[in-house]
């Protein structure tokens, strides 16, 4: 299901799925660098969550 999200966004913006994944990860890293608030809410394996972990968290909150 999550890969469908990347495919849909890539199709809408006429870019590759990898570019979508990369840009999401850059945004996550920027958010974590500039705000500690997210760090307490989104569970992750590492210090900064992956785009998949963020999407899973968002879906779990719906």
Phi, psi and omega in degrees: 000316183295325179294333176296328178295314179298318180298315181296314180295318179298317180297314181299320185260004177056048177227174179281159175299322180297322178294320177299310181301316181296315181292323176297316180297320177299318180295320178297313180298321177296317180297318180289328179290325187255357181206122178279350185299320181291327185302330181277346187256324187259115179291142179208160178288326183247193180292322179241129182291156175279169178298324178297319179294321179293316179297317178300318179297313180300314179299321181293340181270353181283000000 
